């Protein structure tokens, strides 16, 4: 993958982290509100289930951004052959 691909994945991971973390924090304070336009209404478990999905999606965004950053940072150190 080229430099632009890794940067794009890093941006996608950061945006996902911000959006899902904000929704998770808002869910903590307002249990009855509908976050992300009701996109998580299908999740079983009520409030706890929705919160768990938001936390997992936040963590996935962090992992994606970190992975893309590491791959892009270390691409110059890898031998080409």
Secondary structure as UniProt FT lines:
FT   HELIX           3..29
FT   TURN            31..32
FT   HELIX           36..38
FT   TURN            39..42
FT   TURN            44..45
FT   HELIX           46..74
FT   TURN            75..77
//
